[in-house]
Amino acid sequence: MSGFREGRLATLKAKIAALEAGGRADSESMPLGDPRLDGAFLNGGLPLGQWHEFAGEGLEAETAAAPAAFAALLASPLARRGEAVWILRRDDLFAPGLAGLGFPAERLIQVCARDEAEALAVAEDALATVGVSAVFAEVEAVDLTAGRRLQLACEKRGATGFVIRRRPYGGGPSKALTGSAAATRWRIAAAPSAPPPDEFGLGAPRWTAWLDRCRGGRPAAWLMEASGAYSDGEEDGTYPLRLVAELGDRELAPARPLRLAG
């Protein structure tokens, strides 16, 4: 009898832990190929079948170039499993540029939405469509109700959502970050590239990535760059993004002002 009770108690504890983590403890995840990255997530990789939020700062609030490029590379393994739908607020996505980074542009379906409400509605429909593995949605903000609807759509077919926060036509200040239903919340900024040793020119694109929120995991910050190639990780161990340096759980320290000699 005691063994039965212990089993029931263990099951109950596991369910509570999963609820506290905001999802199922056995949910699928996508490893990023480095223990220093994967260790920040509950199940050793980016949670799948959920949605994630990416934002930039400054001019990125309007262009969203750095968050979009980073999210596309992060999702590129998923795009090889099925179709990828990108919902735009402005018709300015440059697919050849994504292909140059290693994203499978031949899998990409672009949809231009008229407004915020339509972008969210199309994202829901796309996430619940058979054969779609990744959905990108350019929206200014996701409130709690919209976030729950996106999550339900993700769970219907197991697709993963990538919300790219964008205010496409400028205007007033950005809406406050909400994303309480998002599995992870990121801030992305472009970083200076570095050419390989003894070579001149530009190196691989780099980004400073702040993982500000991770359900069931821990916040972190990294300097990451495009690897230039992707496999499933079993043959040559390459992944679309690689870690350059850990930045800890803080922002980069501001540069000290120069002092004039006198």
Secondary structure as UniProt FT lines:
FT   HELIX           2..20
FT   TURN            21..22
FT   TURN            25..26
FT   STRAND          29..30
FT   HELIX           35..38
FT   TURN            39..40
FT   TURN            42..43
FT   STRAND          46..47
FT   STRAND          51..55
FT   TURN            58..59
FT   HELIX           60..63
FT   HELIX           65..79
FT   TURN            80..81
FT   STRAND          83..88
FT   HELIX           95..101
FT   HELIX           105..107
FT   STRAND          108..112
FT   HELIX           116..127
FT   TURN            130..131
FT   STRAND          132..139
FT   HELIX           144..157
FT   STRAND          160..165
FT   TURN            168..169
FT   TURN            180..181
FT   STRAND          184..191
FT   TURN            197..198
FT   STRAND          206..214
FT   TURN            215..216
FT   STRAND          220..226
FT   STRAND          241..246
FT   TURN            248..249
//
